[in-house]
Amino acid sequence: MTAPDYIFPVIGYRVWQWDAEGLKSLNGIGWHPGIAFTAECRTQGCNEVPRSDCTCGIYASKSLDHLRQLGYTENRIHGEVCLWGTVIEHEDGWRAQLAYPKNFIVPLSLVPFDMSGVESWLATLAAYGCDIFLLGETGTVPLWRTGSGVETNGLGLLVQRCSAWYAHQSEQRQIKRGDRVAVLGHGIAVVERLDNDIVQAVLGGRSVLRIERKEVVWDERNMRWETARGAVIRLTARKPPHDVRMRLA
């Protein structure tokens, strides 16, 4: 949706917040795809929105720089908005009766890291029928154009970002000495040594276990290393208590 064809809307600038429920004003009221946002007034007796003697209406700034100076655009979706119906002008902006987004500028920090999350996020935002731009370190890059779809430059930026995230995740998911492993049914062991095939871990400070490396897996839900179900775990030795080792030395 856009402003009706027979209306020349006023173009202002707004910011929105974004969560799992979609696009919202900063006060938490939702903006829905294809439906004009209609201002309401909670003041008793205010039947015409907006009114000059009230503060009601849909607010929009006259410039994006003004919103940036106020700090509103940081980590928030922002962009142009069409205003129509009754529109009251002020020094720095307008209050309007009806509004609908014209385009979105999305800080890269708000975009999901994984590609499956990106696809879902983009489909939800594109449903508003607006052009979408990404805001990166070097400025804005077009991501989605109404009528033509995904833009190459924006998609490339997202792929690059997701690839870097996956590479970082892969690096973080490499088990190493000192990591803790939940040995299912026994307790938590600490990795003492490892090579390409075997993880040697100490359970309870004494029992030395040998586990095939392929059977130590990362559990995303519990955010920890665990032994796979049915893993073969070999007890190779028991360490003497600390004070005994000291006496032997």
Buried (B, 14 or more C-beta within 10 A) or exposed (E): BBBEEEEEBBBBBBBBBBEEEBBBBEEEEEBEBEEBBEBEBEEEEBEEBBBEEBEBBBBBBBEBEBBBEEEBBEEBBBBBBBBBBBBBEEEEBBBBBBBBBBBBBBBEEBBBBEBEEBEEBBEBBBEBBBBBBBBBEEEEBBBBBEEEEBBEEBBEBBEEBBEEBEEEEEEEEEBEEEBEBBBEEBEEBBBBEBEEEEBBBBBEEEBBBBBBEEBBBBEEEEEEBBBBEEBEBEEEEEBEEEEEEEEEE
